[in-house]
């Protein structure tokens, strides 16, 4: 398969740590292959910087298969870049043209402090999950799956919400830096299932309260979160979270 190469100009946010003042630095890469993934292009940049005795750009990644969510970057002002339903690691350089300037920033939010360069601390998400995003009731040994009747529609909805990879694109895109889509998805996928019912009220109260403690903003229904979500989580998760939260308050 033939391929073409291009020159790409990069404007990348560099920051030593959360206490340092950051800045944009510019770099130019020649001979960028159109079949490279975006992260492979950053690998090439880092190889070049190392060869020049420079400091490589720190960026986060793990699976490089669009599954783990750790690769979230803001590219030309959009979380995960220009391609719909695509994580950064699955974005390819064929989406850019020879001579393009690409601006790369971390996912900015007060609750996501910068660790270094493009890497942010997203452990606020972990603390929201720790607050109630699990089933802890004693169930004994695992029963035969077919013994627990689950409505097909609810099972499909639970699966759709469970696909959230916790990348934080929703927070980066939201004008309020809200984590409502992430939290709503994590609540909804358990609240849809029979196993999640015993702790339903405690779960939604604890997780929403923790979200607020972490310093995320409130949702104003801009729907920017849904637009950039690499797995297409619907903002209906937010409506369900709000409804369940109010119901839990009155039930208590």
N, C-alpha and C positions, 0 to 999 in steps of 0.2 A: 504494500500500500504506500503510495507516494505521499509525501508530506511537504509542507512549506514552512519556512522559518520567518521570524519577524523580530523587530526591535521593539521592546516594551520599556517604557519609562515608569519607574515606581516611585511613589511618594508614601513613605512608611512612617508610622508613629513609633518613635523610639523613646523609651522611658526606663530608667534604671530600676525603680521600685515605686511603691505607692506614695512615698514621701518626696520623691524627686519631681522636678518640673520636666514635663515631656516636651517633645518637639518633633516636627516632621523632618525626615532626611530623604534625599532623592538619590536614586540609583538608576542605572541603565543596563539592561540586559540585551545583548545581541544574540542572534541565533536561537531564539525561543521557538521550540517546535510546537506546532499547533496541536499535536496530540498529547502534549504534557498536561497533567492535571495542574490545578492552581498551586497545590502544595508542592508538587514536583518542581514547579517554577521557583518557588521560594527556597527549595533545597539547592537549586542551582545557584541562586543568589548567595546563599550562605557558604557554599563551596568557594565562590569567588571571593567573598569577604575574608574567609579563613586564609585563602592563598595570599591575600593582600595584608595579612596580619591584622585584620579588622575584627570587630565584635559581631558575631552572627546575630541575626534577628531571631528573637525568641517567639515561637508561635506554638499553639497547642494542637495536638492531634493524637490519635490512637489507632483506630481500626482502618481509617482511610477507605471505608466502604459505606459511608453515610448512615452508620448505625449508632455510633457512640455519642455523637453530639459535641465532642470536645473541640472541633475545628472551627467553631463559630468566629467569623471575622466580619467586620463591616467594610464592604468593598464599594468604593464610589458612592458612599452614603447609604448603601442598602445591606442589611444583614444577610450574609451568605452570598451576596453578589446578585447578578442580573437574572439568573436562570430560575424559573419558578419550580418549586418542589425539589430543590437541589441543595445539598449541603456543600460547603466549600470544597471538601475533599473530592467531590464528584463533579466539580466545575472544571471545565477544560479550557485551555488557552485558545481553542478555535472560536470561542465566543468573543475574542478580541481581534483587533486589526493592527497591522503593522504601524508603529509610531504612536499607538495609544498610550496615554498616561493613566495609570491605575493608582488610586488612593486607597491605602489599606490602614484601617484603624481597629483598635480593640472594641469589644462590646461595652459601650460606656453606660454606667449606671452607678449611683452612690452605693448600692448594695453589691456591686461587682468591682472592688478595688483592683487596680492594676498591680500585678505581681512583677512583670517586666515586659516591656515592649507591647506585644499583642496578646499576652497571656493575662487573664483576669481570674480573680478568686471567685468561683461560683459555689462555694460551700454553703451559701445562704439557701440554695436549693436543697442541699442535703439536710439542713436543719428543718426545712418545711416537711420533708418526707419523714424525718425522725419524729416529728410532732404527731403523726397519725397516718401516714401513707402506707399502711400495712394492715394485715389481719392477724390479731394476736389471740383471739379466742381459741380455746382448746377444741380441737376437732378430732382428736384420737388418730388412729391410723388412716391413711388415705383410702377413702371409699371408692368404689367403682364409679367412674365419672358419669355413666349413664343413669345412676341412681338419683342424681340431683337434677331435677328439671329446671332448665334455664330457657326463658323465652328467646327465640331466635333473634328477634329484633334487638333485644337488650344485649344479648351476647355479642352481636355485631357492633353495637355502639360501644360496649365496653372494650372490645378489641381495638376499635378505631382510636379511642382515647388513650389506650395503653401504649400506642405506638409513639407517644411523646418521648423524644430522646434527651430532653433536658439540656438542649444546646444554649438556651438563653437568647435566641434570636428575637423572641417575642418581647423580651425586656429591652433589648437594644433598639428595636423598631418603635416601641411605644413612646409617644411624646411625654408620658407620665412615668416612664420606666416601671410599668406595672408588671407583676408576675402573675396576673390573674389567669392567663391562658394556661401556663404551666401548672399552677395550683389547681385550677378547675379541672384540667385533664386528669391529674393524679387522683383527685377526689372522685370524679365521675366514673373512672374505670373500675373502682372498687364498689362504689355505691350502686352500680348497675347489677351486681352479681349477688346471689343469695348469701355467699360467704361474707359479704361486706355489710350485711344488714345489722347484726348485733351492735356494731360500733359506729354506725352511720352518723349519728348526731355528734358523738365525741370527736369523730374524725374531722368533720367539716369545721367545727368550732376551733379545734386545736390548730389545724393547718392554716386556716384563714388568719387566726390571731398571730401565728408565727410569721406568716407572710408580712403582716403589718409591722411586727416587731423588727423585721429585717431591714425596714426602710424603703421597701418598694412603694411606688405610687399607686393611686387608685385607678381603676379602669373608667375611661370616658367613652367607650364604644367607638373608638376611631377605626378599629378592625385592622390596624397595621400589623398586629401580631399574627392574625390569620394569613395575611398576604405574604408574609416572609417565612412562615413555618415550613421547614423542609419536608415535613411529613403530612402537611395539610390538616392539622387539628382545627376543628371548627370552633368559632367563638360561642357556639351554643353551650360549650363547657362552662363558660363564665356565667351564663344565665342560669344554668343548673346549680352552679356553686352558690350563687346569690339566693336562689330559691331555697336550697337545702339549708343554708346558713340561717335564714330568717325562720324557717320551720323549726330548726334545732333550738333556736333561742326561745321560741314559744313553748316547745315541748318540754324544755327544762323548767 
